[in-house]
Amino acid sequence: MNFELQILGTNAATPAHGRHLSAQVLTIGKESFLIDCGEGTQFRMLKFQVKKSKINHIFISHLHGDHTFGLVGLLMTYDLIGRKKPLHIYSPEDLQAIVEIQLGTTLRFPLHFHTTDSTKSTVLFENSAVTVHSIPLVHRAPCHGFLFVEKERPANIIKEKIDAYQIPHTAIPAIKKGAGYTLADGRIIPHQELTKARTAPRKFAYCSDTIYSEAIIPLIKGVDILYHEATFMHDMLLKAEKTMHTTAKQAATIAAQAKVKQLILGHFSSRYSNLEPLLAEARAVFKDSFLAEEGKKISIESS
């Protein structure tokens, strides 16, 4: 099953230097999830050929415009192209009222708002493939990130073992779930001999606008990819603290302490036309740091 992130926008507050506002698409299996929806998200989706029809769930981190101003336009497009499937939006309080005022009309498809609590970690969504948890963040407005955790998949049975022990197909589902197999002579073949080792569930954490907060470390421990805002360089620490943002050095410190596999830096201030200094600052603390690149697809492979 594929587990793929595509970043549509990387800038903070305003578009600049060819960079656009916050939006990402995470595709797990056959379904895609939109994370934040800054101004211009539809144009980015068109440019990068994102299939809007695969999106049934939209996760909004907070209500600042650079994370929400593209939402109403996207909803209107869904209505105009005849969408019938329900669409679910998860966000802090008041987004529904804002959207309904801006729309000024009733959509022809079911639209469901789910109010989230930015003060604690909760399960926001769950299906057969993934569970989505909120990550409390500290910003000027109620704000949280999102943790996507792949469901543990059944163990894969070794085909040669099926042939060797003449295992009927009716017994395979139980073996995949952890059972052994009893032969006709009473011998029990243990589950571990019959199956390949389970692959570790894949995890992606999205941490948008926030001050430096070590409180999130237990929630994001060991994730495959951490996207963390890095609005400023560390020489702008006072500015970061005043505006309740994070520096590249601080984002890397969080990544190192959480022992994540890969850090993606994003939400860049428009003051930086060249982002390489932010990357160098982060890599001095956590070597597996990378800059968010708009349009690039990042796959998390099964391990």
ROKOL-820498 format. One line per 3 residues: number of its first residue (from 1); their letters; for each residue x, y, z of N, C-alpha, C, O. Coordinates in steps of 0.001 Angstrom, whole numbers. Layout:
% residues N
NUM> A> X:Y:Z:X:Y:Z:X:Y:Z:X:Y:Z; ...
This chain:
% residues 303
1> MNF> 844:-1189:0:0:0:0:881:1241:0:1821:1341:789; 579:2183:-881:1406:3371:-958:1123:4311:213:22:4335:763; 2135:5076:574:2058:6040:1671:2921:7203:1200:4142:7176:1355
4> ELQ> 2290:8226:624:3035:9231:-133:2588:10646:214:1397:10955:228; 3568:11492:492:3321:12901:810:3688:13765:-386:4723:13566:-1021; 2821:14730:-684:3137:15726:-1705:2848:17114:-1125:1727:17397:-704
7> ILG> 3854:17959:-1108:3724:19293:-532:3363:20279:-1642:4031:20342:-2674; 2297:21044:-1415:1819:21979:-2419:2265:23406:-2143:2454:24190:-3073; 2434:23747:-871:2829:25105:-519:3748:25111:675:3557:24327:1605
10> TNA> 4762:25993:672:5797:25958:1694:6011:27285:2407:6780:27340:3367; 5356:28356:1969:5665:29666:2539:4718:30037:3665:3639:29461:3802; 5136:31012:4475:4334:31522:5583:3752:32886:5220:4407:33701:4569
13> ATP> 2529:33118:5646:1870:34426:5586:1518:34881:4174:343:35106:3882; 2503:35021:3296:2247:35493:1936:3049:34671:937:4112:34157:1288; 2577:34534:-287:3387:33872:-1308:4575:34757:-1675:4447:35979:-1757
16> AHG> 5719:34137:-1893:6918:34906:-2240:7982:33985:-2798:8052:32805:-2452; 8821:34553:-3680:9986:33833:-4217:9574:32532:-4911:10319:31552:-4891; 8396:32526:-5518:7913:31329:-6196:7335:30293:-5261:6950:29208:-5699
19> RHL> 7267:30610:-3969:6711:29688:-2984:5262:30076:-2675:4890:31248:-2740; 4468:29080:-2343:3043:29271:-2124:2680:28937:-681:3538:28557:115; 1402:29082:-358:972:28959:1038:620:27524:1410:434:26663:550
22> SAQ> 536:27296:2700:510:25939:3267:-596:25053:2706:-1775:25405:2738; -197:23920:2203:-1109:22854:1792:-276:21622:1470:809:21719:898; -802:20469:1847:-144:19200:1562:-1211:18151:1275:-2352:18258:1725
25> VLT> -815:17143:520:-1691:15999:276:-941:14736:690:168:14473:223; -1559:13970:1564:-998:12687:1972:-1898:11589:1422:-3091:11545:1723; -1323:10704:612:-2093:9614:12:-1699:8303:680:-528:7925:718
28> IGK> -2708:7628:1200:-2511:6331:1848:-3467:5352:1191:-4684:5469:1330; -2911:4391:480:-3769:3474:-259:-4499:4210:-1368:-3865:4875:-2188; -5812:4102:-1408:-6608:4705:-2478:-7181:6067:-2099:-7868:6698:-2902
31> ESF> -6905:6518:-887:-7507:7767:-419:-6440:8810:-134:-5356:8501:360; -6779:10068:-463:-5884:11185:-204:-6500:12109:842:-7717:12284:904; -5626:12695:1665:-6046:13609:2717:-5393:14956:2460:-4179:15035:2273
34> LID> -6201:16029:2449:-5670:17376:2290:-5387:17953:3669:-6246:17927:4550; -4181:18472:3849:-3758:19056:5115:-3500:20540:4904:-2552:20918:4215; -4331:21369:5488:-4341:22819:5321:-4658:23180:3860:-4492:22376:2942
37> CGE> -5120:24418:3691:-5614:24800:2362:-5429:26304:2185:-6399:27062:2146; -4179:26719:2079:-3877:28131:1890:-4338:28642:536:-4712:27872:-349; -4301:29948:401:-4677:30592:-863:-3898:29981:-2025:-2685:29792:-1942
40> GTQ> -4612:29675:-3107:-3960:29125:-4291:-3813:27624:-4306:-3197:27073:-5218; -4371:26944:-3307:-4221:25487:-3254:-4775:24815:-4503:-4187:23858:-5006; -5911:25313:-5008:-6477:24697:-6220:-5513:24767:-7395:-5384:23807:-8154
43> FRM> -4841:25893:-7544:-3880:26035:-8645:-2732:25047:-8488:-2255:24482:-9472; -2294:24842:-7261:-1222:23887:-7019:-1695:22458:-7318:-940:21649:-7856; -2933:22163:-6971:-3483:20838:-7252:-3551:20598:-8755:-3266:19499:-9231
46> LKF> -3929:21631:-9496:-3980:21504:-10953:-2578:21317:-11520:-2361:20464:-12380; -1634:22110:-11041:-267:22041:-11564:344:20668:-11337:1027:20126:-12205; 86:20111:-10151:730:18851:-9796:-188:17643:-9993:116:16542:-9535
49> QVK> -1308:17861:-10676:-2237:16790:-11074:-2725:15977:-9869:-2779:14747:-9907; -3074:16688:-8818:-3676:16042:-7652:-5141:15746:-7965:-5873:16623:-8424; -5556:14534:-7720:-6927:14133:-8020:-7853:14548:-6874:-7869:13924:-5813
52> KSK> -8615:15603:-7106:-9513:16126:-6068:-10547:15099:-5643:-10999:15103:-4498; -10922:14217:-6565:-11985:13243:-6268:-11569:12243:-5196:-12425:11620:-4567; -10263:12083:-4980:-9781:11124:-3980:-9774:11713:-2569:-9514:11007:-1594
55> INH> -10066:13021:-2471:-10020:13693:-1180:-11417:13727:-570:-12328:14346:-1119; -11575:13062:562:-12847:13068:1288:-12706:13646:2692:-13696:13823:3402; -11458:13940:3090:-11196:14450:4428:-10154:15563:4338:-9087:15383:3750
58> IFI> -10478:16719:4930:-9586:17877:4941:-9285:18226:6395:-10196:18361:7212; -7994:18371:6709:-7559:18664:8073:-6948:20062:8106:-5970:20339:7411; -7531:20936:8917:-7088:22324:9024:-6451:22533:10396:-7081:22285:11423
61> SHL> -5202:22990:10407:-4459:23103:11667:-4944:24266:12528:-5020:24137:13750; -5271:25393:11909:-5768:26560:12648:-6373:27520:11637:-6317:27283:10430; -6950:28604:12137:-7790:29440:11281:-7087:30645:10685:-7763:31507:10122
64> HGD> -5784:30753:10774:-5093:31844:10101:-5226:31692:8586:-5232:30581:8057; -5333:32830:7903:-5668:32826:6488:-4710:32071:5600:-5124:31489:4597; -3417:32070:5955:-2464:31381:5078:-2621:29866:5136:-1916:29136:4438
67> HTF> -3547:29396:5969:-3837:27966:6051:-5282:27638:5649:-5660:26468:5584; -6089:28678:5381:-7521:28439:5137:-8112:29162:3928:-9187:28782:3463; -7443:30194:3403:-8094:31031:2404:-8373:30319:1088:-9122:30842:263
70> GLV> -7799:29152:868:-8102:28406:-352:-9285:27470:-222:-9703:26855:-1203; -9829:27355:983:-10842:26326:1237:-12171:26622:558:-12750:25738:-74; -12661:27845:676:-13976:28167:104:-13968:27982:-1408:-14928:27458:-1974
73> GLL> -12909:28400:-2053:-12824:28208:-3503:-12837:26745:-3885:-13466:26364:-4872; -12149:25922:-3114:-12130:24483:-3385:-13523:23882:-3216:-13943:23047:-4017; -14234:24305:-2182:-15596:23793:-1960:-16523:24195:-3102:-17350:23400:-3547
76> MTY> -16383:25425:-3570:-17212:25867:-4696:-16908:25055:-5950:-17817:24715:-6707; -15633:24742:-6173:-15269:23925:-7327:-15889:22539:-7221:-16421:22018:-8201; -15825:21944:-6045:-16466:20645:-5856:-17941:20713:-6214:-18474:19805:-6852
79> DLI> -18598:21787:-5805:-20024:21940:-6101:-20260:22093:-7602:-21178:21487:-8155; -19438:22894:-8253:-19617:23162:-9676:-19364:21935:-10540:-19981:21782:-11594; -18458:21054:-10101:-18174:19861:-10903:-19092:18694:-10543:-18927:17583:-11046
82> GRK> -20068:18961:-9660:-21097:17960:-9380:-20729:16913:-8357:-21211:15782:-8426; -19890:17266:-7416:-19543:16301:-6377:-20803:15846:-5645:-21693:16647:-5360; -20864:14556:-5347:-21974:13981:-4586:-21517:13380:-3268:-22295:13304:-2316
85> KPL> -20259:12951:-3205:-19742:12284:-2011:-19634:13265:-844:-19343:14443:-1056; -19860:12806:362:-19669:13667:1529:-18215:14093:1660:-17302:13364:1272; -18017:15285:2213:-16684:15807:2486:-16620:16181:3967:-17521:16840:4487
88> HIY> -15547:15756:4641:-15401:15986:6073:-14244:16947:6319:-13158:16778:5764; -14485:17961:7159:-13467:18949:7498:-13256:18932:9004:-14209:19016:9779; -11994:18822:9410:-11622:18759:10822:-10826:20021:11144:-9801:20286:10516
91> SPE> -11294:20802:12121:-10616:22062:12410:-11009:22585:13779:-11998:22134:14358; -10233:23541:14306:-10669:24219:15520:-11995:24957:15293:-12442:25134:14160; -12598:25373:16386:-13929:25990:16372:-13976:27222:15470:-12969:27906:15290
94> DLQ> -15137:27497:14912:-15502:28696:14146:-15276:28581:12646:-15733:29448:11901; -14584:27537:12168:-14384:27450:10723:-15708:27277:9987:-15899:27857:8918; -16609:26499:10536:-17895:26284:9870:-18632:27604:9652:-19157:27850:8566
97> AIV> -18673:28441:10666:-19370:29723:10534:-18709:30606:9485:-19394:31263:8701; -17383:30623:9468:-16643:31425:8492:-16946:30948:7075:-17235:31753:6190; -16878:29645:6870:-17101:29083:5534:-18530:29324:5067:-18746:29689:3912
100> EIQ> -19491:29128:5933:-20893:29301:5539:-21189:30744:5151:-21951:30989:4215; -20596:31699:5858:-20774:33114:5503:-20159:33397:4142:-20758:34092:3321; -18976:32867:3899:-18292:33133:2639:-18969:32450:1461:-19033:33008:366
103> LGT> -19470:31248:1688:-20144:30534:600:-21427:31235:195:-21679:31454:-990; -22225:31582:1170:-23488:32258:887:-24494:31423:122:-25448:31955:-444; -24284:30120:104:-25193:29233:-626:-25107:27837:-35:-24194:27533:733
106> TLR> -26050:27003:-390:-26041:25613:65:-25374:24740:-990:-25751:24772:-2161; -24410:23984:-580:-23721:23092:-1500:-24592:21894:-1836:-25482:21517:-1073; -24322:21309:-2984:-25120:20159:-3427:-24513:18824:-3015:-24917:17772:-3510
109> FPL> -23559:18870:-2123:-23007:17630:-1573:-22932:17780:-55:-22827:18899:446; -22984:16680:678:-22940:16765:2144:-21571:17247:2626:-20537:16696:2248; -21583:18289:3468:-20368:18843:4034:-20461:18753:5550:-21367:19320:6161
112> HFH> -19513:18031:6155:-19556:17783:7595:-18340:18425:8264:-17198:18155:7891; -18597:19270:9248:-17524:19889:10024:-17361:19150:11347:-18342:18810:12009; -16113:18908:11718:-15804:18246:12985:-14910:19191:13791:-13756:19422:13430
115> TTD> -15446:19730:14875:-14695:20664:15700:-13677:19909:16543:-14003:18918:17196; -12447:20393:16518:-11354:19721:17207:-10955:20501:18459:-11276:21681:18601; -10260:19829:19351:-9767:20424:20590:-8253:20559:20483:-7539:19558:20431
118> STK> -7764:21793:20451:-6335:22010:20243:-5525:21892:21529:-4309:22085:21517; -6194:21574:22644:-5481:21503:23927:-5017:20103:24287:-4240:19931:25226; -5482:19100:23554:-5090:17737:23886:-5054:16883:22629:-5653:17231:21611
121> STV> -4350:15771:22709:-4261:14849:21582:-5470:13920:21585:-5750:13255:22582; -6174:13881:20474:-7339:13014:20340:-7306:12332:18974:-6599:12771:18067; -8069:11269:18844:-8239:10616:17547:-9298:11378:16772:-10438:11503:17221
124> LFE> -8919:11889:15605:-9835:12668:14789:-10543:11829:13736:-11684:12106:13367; -9852:10801:13259:-10399:9996:12155:-9741:8628:12180:-8590:8477:12590; -10497:7636:11731:-9959:6281:11668:-10698:5495:10599:-11926:5535:10526
127> NSA> -9952:4786:9776:-10552:3830:8857:-9716:2550:8880:-8915:2358:9795; -9887:1695:7913:-9187:409:7946:-7695:533:7693:-6940:-404:7950; -7261:1697:7186:-5853:1853:6808:-5062:2748:7737:-3856:2555:7889
130> VTV> -5715:3739:8376:-4962:4772:9094:-5775:5329:10253:-7006:5330:10237; -5047:5802:11257:-5644:6568:12351:-4989:7945:12355:-3770:8052:12222; -5794:9001:12508:-5287:10365:12528:-5505:10950:13922:-6630:11023:14416
133> HSI> -4400:11364:14542:-4441:11978:15865:-4103:13464:15743:-3373:13862:14835; -4626:14278:16647:-4202:15669:16710:-2955:15792:17583:-2726:14982:18481; -2152:16822:17301:-944:17121:18063:-1081:18550:18591:-990:19489:17801
136> PLV> -1294:18752:19880:-1456:20121:20400:-216:20978:20143:904:20569:20450; -422:22159:19581:650:23106:19315:362:24420:20041:-747:24637:20529; 1359:25283:20108:1218:26535:20845:1439:27699:19882:2559:27948:19435
139> HRA> 360:28404:19573:429:29488:18603:-499:30611:19054:-1109:30531:20121; -603:31656:18239:-1449:32805:18614:-2931:32496:18500:-3757:33209:19070; -3271:31468:17788:-4648:31001:17671:-4668:29525:18052:-3631:28867:17972
142> PCH> -5814:28983:18463:-5880:27542:18731:-5341:26765:17531:-5768:26976:16396; -4412:25879:17796:-3689:25242:16693:-3252:23838:17087:-2877:23585:18232; -3308:22942:16128:-2775:21597:16349:-2230:21052:15045:-2627:21466:13955
145> GFL> -1323:20123:15185:-831:19390:14028:-1575:18083:13903:-2592:17864:14561; -1056:17213:13048:-1728:15940:12784:-695:14817:12700:372:14977:12107; -1029:13704:13291:-202:12503:13235:-992:11411:12524:-2047:10988:12996
148> FVE> -472:10961:11387:-1092:9890:10603:-332:8599:10885:869:8506:10630; -1041:7607:11411:-418:6340:11780:-1080:5209:10996:-2284:4981:11112; -293:4515:10209:-796:3385:9437:-1245:2270:10373:-579:1983:11367
151> KER> -2370:1643:10056:-2815:487:10827:-1857:-679:10600:-1323:-852:9505; -1651:-1462:11632:-794:-2637:11481:-1427:-3606:10499:-2599:-3962:10622; -650:-4017:9540:-1162:-4909:8498:-961:-6368:8892:-17:-6688:9615
154> PAN> -1838:-7255:8426:-1665:-8681:8722:-318:-9187:8213:209:-8681:7222; 228:-10177:8888:1490:-10770:8456:1306:-11467:7100:245:-12020:6812; 2338:-11429:6296:2305:-12118:5006:2756:-13566:5184:3831:-13830:5724
157> IIK> 1927:-14496:4726:2277:-15901:4839:3277:-16266:3747:3197:-15748:2633; 4207:-17144:4057:5231:-17569:3104:4643:-18641:2194:4215:-19694:2667; 4622:-18377:894:3955:-19274:-55:4523:-20689:-2:3783:-21669:-89
160> EKI> 5838:-20785:142:6453:-22115:161:5968:-22947:1359:5918:-24175:1288; 5616:-22278:2444:5116:-22982:3624:3709:-23542:3377:3349:-24604:3886; 2937:-22814:2598:1592:-23314:2245:1724:-24638:1510:1015:-25602:1794
163> DAY> 2656:-24660:552:2861:-25882:-234:3463:-27002:611:3051:-28159:521; 4445:-26635:1432:5162:-27653:2213:4258:-28353:3218:4374:-29561:3426; 3360:-27598:3842:2497:-28176:4878:1066:-28412:4405:193:-28785:5188
166> QIP> 838:-28185:3099:-495:-28402:2529:-1570:-27649:3345:-2583:-28218:3750; -1314:-26388:3560:-2225:-25569:4368:-3419:-25156:3513:-3226:-24555:2456; -4640:-25457:3933:-5817:-25057:3159:-6021:-23541:3228:-5636:-22894:4201
169> HTA> -6631:-22993:2183:-6849:-21547:2132:-7737:-21070:3276:-7635:-19918:3698; -8588:-21924:3768:-9478:-21522:4866:-8709:-21237:6162:-9213:-20536:7040; -7493:-21778:6280:-6698:-21568:7495:-5820:-20315:7423:-5305:-19855:8442
172> IPA> -5652:-19766:6217:-4705:-18659:6033:-5106:-17392:6793:-4235:-16776:7408; -6371:-16970:6784:-6711:-15748:7523:-6324:-15805:8997:-5829:-14819:9541; -6541:-16937:9646:-6197:-17076:11061:-4690:-17021:11265:-4216:-16437:12240
175> IKK> -3931:-17629:10347:-2472:-17599:10454:-1960:-16172:10318:-1061:-15764:11054; -2524:-15409:9384:-2110:-14021:9197:-2351:-13192:10452:-1622:-12237:10721; -3368:-13557:11214:-3696:-12807:12429:-2891:-13254:13641:-3004:-12661:14713
178> GAG> -2067:-14313:13476:-1206:-14707:14577:-1293:-16152:15003:-556:-16574:15894; -2174:-16925:14389:-2325:-18331:14779:-1233:-19201:14157:-648:-18845:13134; -973:-20327:14777:-142:-21354:14171:-1029:-22285:13355:-2213:-22018:13150
181> YTL> -428:-23395:12887:-1220:-24371:12114:-926:-25770:12641:230:-26156:12808; -2000:-26525:12901:-1879:-27883:13425:-1946:-28893:12292:-2928:-28944:11551; -897:-29696:12162:-852:-30728:11122:-1721:-31925:11518:-2179:-32034:12655
184> ADG> -1929:-32805:10559:-2768:-33991:10802:-2189:-34885:11890:-2947:-35566:12581; -851:-34904:12065:-231:-35755:13085:-146:-35059:14453:454:-35588:15389; -752:-33869:14556:-798:-33163:15837:311:-32152:16047:245:-31363:16990
187> RII> 1317:-32153:15206:2385:-31180:15355:1849:-29772:15063:1035:-29592:14157; 2307:-28779:15829:1888:-27388:15638:3037:-26596:15020:4125:-26510:15588; 2781:-26033:13872:3764:-25179:13213:3497:-23740:13687:2424:-23197:13425
190> PHQ> 4454:-23127:14373:4196:-21795:14939:4022:-20718:13871:4537:-20818:12757; 3296:-19714:14246:3014:-18585:13353:4304:-17983:12786:4364:-17647:11604; 5331:-17848:13627:6565:-17200:13193:7258:-17950:12063:7950:-17344:11245
193> ELT> 7070:-19282:12016:7686:-20064:10944:6917:-19934:9639:7482:-20114:8560; 5645:-19627:9733:4790:-19612:8552:4713:-18254:7865:4273:-18160:6720; 5142:-17199:8563:4945:-15851:8034:6235:-15045:8023:7188:-15336:8745
196> KAR> 6229:-14023:7179:7302:-13036:7172:7066:-12057:8318:5934:-11876:8767; 8123:-11438:8777:7992:-10467:9861:7079:-9322:9438:7143:-8849:8303; 6233:-8886:10357:5344:-7754:10062:6173:-6499:9822:7191:-6281:10479
199> TAP> 5730:-5683:8883:6391:-4406:8651:5888:-3385:9661:4721:-3411:10053; 6766:-2493:10075:6392:-1480:11055:5393:-506:10446:5560:-101:9295; 4363:-120:11185:3406:876:10672:4125:2179:10333:4976:2645:11091
202> RKF> 3778:2752:9206:4395:4006:8785:3681:5193:9444:2478:5148:9702; 4459:6266:9712:3907:7408:10440:4396:8721:9830:5557:8857:9445; 3475:9679:9755:3793:11026:9289:3212:12037:10268:2037:11955:10628
205> AYC> 4031:12989:10697:3585:14033:11610:3703:15396:10937:4730:15725:10344; 2639:16177:11038:2579:17524:10475:2445:18504:11622:1433:18510:12324; 3462:19336:11817:3441:20342:12883:3555:21722:12247:4640:22164:11869
208> SDT> 2424:22381:12139:2397:23702:11513:2777:24748:12549:3643:24488:13385; 2171:25899:12520:2608:27051:13305:2655:26756:14805:1660:26349:15403; 3840:26972:15404:3999:26695:16827:5303:27301:17338:6267:27438:16585
211> IYS> 5328:27658:18604:6602:27960:19236:7320:26637:19500:6745:25560:19347; 8573:26740:19894:9335:25546:20274:8634:24886:21455:8430:25506:22499; 8269:23616:21274:7524:22918:22325:7976:21466:22407:7698:20663:21516
214> EAI> 8677:21143:23492:9114:19766:23683:7965:18850:24092:8125:17630:24137; 6801:19439:24392:5640:18630:24779:5189:17704:23661:4536:16694:23923; 5528:18033:22412:5075:17193:21292:5962:15973:21088:5585:15055:20359
217> IPL> 7131:15946:21718:8105:14885:21438:7542:13484:21680:7730:12615:20828; 6862:13220:22797:6328:11864:22985:5307:11462:21916:5153:10277:21622; 4615:12438:21337:3584:12136:20336:4178:11799:18974:3575:11059:18197
220> IKG> 5357:12341:18685:5935:12162:17346:7162:11255:17373:7890:11167:16384; 7392:10591:18484:8581:9752:18661:8728:8753:17509:7826:7957:17246; 9868:8805:16833:10199:7796:15835:9415:7837:14544:9436:6857:13798
223> VDI> 8723:8925:14242:7943:8951:13001:8877:8889:11791:10042:9281:11864; 8345:8392:10692:9142:8295:9461:9472:9673:8906:10610:9939:8519; 8468:10549:8869:8674:11915:8389:8008:12880:9363:6843:12713:9724
226> LYH> 8762:13884:9779:8228:15002:10545:8302:16248:9680:9388:16672:9283; 7141:16837:9385:7113:18164:8775:6935:19156:9910:5939:19115:10631; 7903:20048:10064:7843:21013:11161:8135:22401:10621:9055:22595:9826
229> EAT> 7343:23356:11062:7590:24721:10629:8975:25185:11037:9481:24822:12099; 9587:26001:10171:10894:26604:10453:10850:27998:9836:11542:28295:8861; 10020:28837:10431:9738:30136:9830:10972:31024:9761:11160:31761:8793
232> FMH> 11819:30954:10796:12975:31848:10892:14270:31073:11129:14256:29899:11497; 15385:31764:10908:16664:31260:11383:16827:31650:12845:16089:32486:13366; 17806:31030:13496:17899:31180:14948:18362:32579:15368:18156:32972:16517
235> DML> 18978:33330:14465:19335:34707:14816:18101:35597:14927:18191:36741:15370; 16952:35065:14522:15673:35771:14645:14824:35169:15768:13595:35223:15722; 15486:34598:16770:14765:33898:17834:13751:34792:18536:12633:34357:18813
238> LKA> 14120:36024:18824:13185:36916:19515:11942:37174:18665:10828:37240:19184; 12144:37317:17370:11010:37482:16447:10155:36219:16422:8926:36291:16413; 10812:35073:16411:10079:33803:16414:9239:33679:17676:8078:33274:17610
241> EKT> 9807:34020:18812:9074:33900:20071:7918:34893:20124:6838:34561:20612; 8134:36096:19630:7084:37114:19644:5900:36711:18778:4747:36932:19150; 6184:36118:17622:5118:35715:16695:4674:34274:16907:3800:33769:16203
244> MHT> 5289:33622:17887:4970:32242:18243:5235:31277:17100:4379:30489:16698; 6459:31374:16597:6945:30481:15557:8234:29798:16018:8687:29997:17145; 8816:28990:15125:9978:28174:15436:11119:28510:14482:10883:28911:13342
247> TAK> 12345:28347:14945:13503:28513:14072:13911:27155:13496:13493:26104:13982; 14726:27203:12462:15205:25960:11847:15999:25136:12853:15871:23912:12892; 16814:25795:13665:17592:25086:14682:16666:24405:15684:16912:23265:16078
250> QAA> 15616:25087:16096:14679:24509:17059:13920:23322:16467:13709:22317:17146; 13511:23437:15212:12819:22322:14555:13724:21093:14505:13270:19972:14738; 14998:21304:14204:15956:20196:14149:16187:19604:15533:16385:18396:15666
253> TIA> 16164:20439:16558:16326:19954:17924:15173:19039:18306:15383:17997:18927; 13955:19424:17936:12786:18572:18175:12952:17248:17452:12709:16189:18031; 13367:17296:16182:13546:16078:15386:14584:15156:16014:14391:13942:16068
256> AQA> 15676:15730:16485:16731:14920:17091:16252:14272:18383:16500:13088:18611; 15570:15036:19225:15107:14499:20495:14018:13444:20300:13918:12498:21081; 13204:13609:19256:12135:12644:18977:12634:11446:18180:11892:10488:17962
259> KVK> 13892:11500:17745:14495:10395:16983:13653:10040:15747:13396:8870:15464; 13237:11075:15030:12489:10840:13798:13469:10397:12711:14679:10577:12846; 12945:9825:11651:13823:9354:10581:14194:10477:9609:15300:10494:9067
262> QLI> 13272:11407:9393:13518:12474:8424:12740:13715:8831:11574:13623:9215; 13381:14870:8749:12744:16153:9043:12579:16946:7760:13532:17117:7000; 11373:17427:7521:11098:18322:6406:10799:19700:6984:9857:19866:7758
265> LGH> 11602:20683:6606:11411:22057:7064:10455:22782:6122:10525:22606:4906; 9559:23599:6684:8634:24355:5848:8126:25591:6557:8609:25951:7630; 7116:26259:5928:6498:27470:6471:7540:28584:6607:7739:29148:7682
268> FSS> 8198:28883:5478:9322:29804:5489:8875:31263:5437:7932:31608:4725; 9553:32107:6191:9302:33540:6131:9698:34088:4762:10657:33623:4147; 8938:35088:4295:9240:35708:2996:10544:36490:3009:11027:36902:1954
271> RYS> 11120:36698:4189:12398:37425:4252:13531:36605:3636:14594:37146:3330; 13303:35287:3450:14366:34424:2929:14075:34045:1471:13170:33261:1187; 14864:34619:559:14763:34178:-839:15583:32911:-1042:15230:32050:-1848
274> NLE> 16676:32810:-305:17549:31636:-352:17345:30837:934:17547:31360:2029; 16951:29591:805:16630:28776:1972:17786:27898:2436:17680:27231:3465; 18888:27890:1688:19999:27020:2048:20559:27295:3442:20939:26348:4132
277> PLL> 20627:28565:3890:21101:28801:5258:20211:28155:6325:20717:27701:7351; 18907:28109:6101:18019:27433:7053:18322:25943:7089:18335:25326:8154; 18568:25368:5902:18884:23950:5842:20193:23652:6555:20289:22674:7297
280> AEA> 21204:24490:6335:22505:24285:6986:22357:24381:8501:22957:23598:9238; 21563:25335:8960:21348:25487:10393:20708:24237:10991:21102:23784:12066; 19727:23689:10295:19055:22487:10791:19985:21283:10748:20020:20502:11699
283> RAV> 20734:21118:9675:21589:19936:9532:22748:19925:10533:23318:18872:10819; 23085:21080:11053:24118:21123:12088:23645:20440:13364:24454:20034:14198; 22328:20318:13508:21729:19677:14679:21196:18287:14346:21346:17349:15129
286> FKD> 20574:18168:13176:19952:16905:12760:20250:16708:11277:19697:17407:10428; 21118:15763:10975:21643:15657:9611:20593:15262:8579:20721:15621:7409; 19560:14531:8988:18542:14099:8030:17426:15135:7914:16240:14815:7994
289> SFL> 17840:16375:7726:16916:17495:7526:16880:17856:6047:17896:17787:5355; 15693:18244:5567:15521:18601:4162:14560:19783:4056:13725:19998:4934; 14689:20537:2983:13753:21620:2707:12514:21068:2022:12614:20204:1151
292> AEE> 11344:21565:2413:10119:21208:1695:10217:21742:268:10584:22898:53; 9888:20899:-696:9916:21288:-2109:8521:21116:-2685:7947:20028:-2641; 7991:22186:-3218:6625:22141:-3737:6523:21214:-4942:7279:21333:-5906
295> GKK> 5581:20299:-4865:5338:19363:-5963:6060:18043:-5822:5660:17049:-6428; 7122:18017:-5030:7879:16780:-4886:7080:15734:-4097:6450:16049:-3088; 7119:14494:-4572:6451:13396:-3878:7469:12645:-3026:8557:12298:-3487
298> ISI> 7094:12403:-1780:7966:11714:-847:7258:10449:-387:6258:10517:328; 7771:9303:-794:7145:8025:-424:7808:7457:816:9031:7483:956; 6989:6949:1703:7500:6217:2863:7341:4752:2541:6221:4250:2448
301> ESS> 8454:4062:2369:8416:2657:1994:8226:1781:3226:8608:2163:4332; 7639:617:3031:7496:-338:4113:8871:-818:4552:9741:-1070:3718; 9064:-945:5856:10361:-1396:6351:10267:-2790:6947:11269:-3330:7415
